[in-house]
Amino acid sequence: MLSKINSEDVIITAGPDFLINGIRDLINTDHIISSRLDTDKMKVAYLNFGENKVKGYMALYGDKRIDYFFTDSYNDKALMDISERVYIVKKRQTQQNKIASLRKRIYR
């Protein structure tokens, strides 16, 4: 998947910023939204999970819909709901999520 990322892509992860920053050189984009840790207090400052992923995305990009959304978890349903096309990644393979795609066609 790393080779498919381009500079305009947005990475939205629940992973903490210190882990993402550790692989930033391998990711071809600077558009990254992640959980943040307060290392002084050793606490989670912001948990980028569930609805918070959508809030974080919208804070930066407004109401701009996501054209193609790739995920490995149905925990990302909130992001699926604002995406045109949803792909589930399993064992390095991608499959279009037919339920999400059908829902988009019905509710547009």
RANORBEL-V442080 format. One line per field, one symbol per residue. ss: DSSP state (A for helix, B for strand, O for the rest). burial: # if it has 24 or more other C-alpha atoms within 12 Angstrom, else .. A space follows every 10 residues. Layout:
ss=???
burial=???
This chain:
ss=OAAAOOOOOB BBBBBBAAAA AAOAAAOOOO BBBBBBBBOO OOBBBBOOOO AAAAAAAAAA AOOOOBBBBB BOOAAAAAAA AOBBBBBBBB OOBBBBOAAA AAAAAAAO
burial=.........# #######..# .......... .#####.... ......###. .###.##... .....#.### #....##### ########.. ......#..# #.......
